[in-house]
Amino acid sequence: MWRDHVRALANTEAFEQSHRERKKVEMRFAHMKRILRLDRLRLRGLNGVREEVLLTATAQNLRRLAKLICRLPPQLAVPC
């Protein structure tokens, strides 16, 4: 009974939108873990973890921003 209910929800537009958004977030965390080496934290304590994750997320966002700027139309782009 519960499985049927969940399967029915899986065919809705809200589920598809949620799935797309969740996939974006999950891919960013996977990138942080695999490429930016956040698989093991180097700093201790909650503040250390918070700072390390913040620095990693900042580096990831700067990288995405650089890619975005390089793809802008010529009148808006800064030479890369």
C-alpha positions, 0 to 999 in steps of 0.5 A: 500500500505504501509502495503504491502511494510512493510510486504514484508520487514518482510520476508527478511533475513536482517529483520531476522538478524535485529530482532535477534540483536534488541532482544539481545539489548532489553533483556539487557535493560529489564534485567537492568530495572527488575533485576538491578533496573534501572526502576527509576534513583536515581541521578539527572541531565544528568551527574548523569543519565549517571553515573548510566547507566554506572555503571549498564551496567558495572555490567551487563557486569562483570556478563556476563564475569564471566559466560563466564569465568566459561564456558570456557574449563578447560585449559583456565578457571580460577577456579570459 
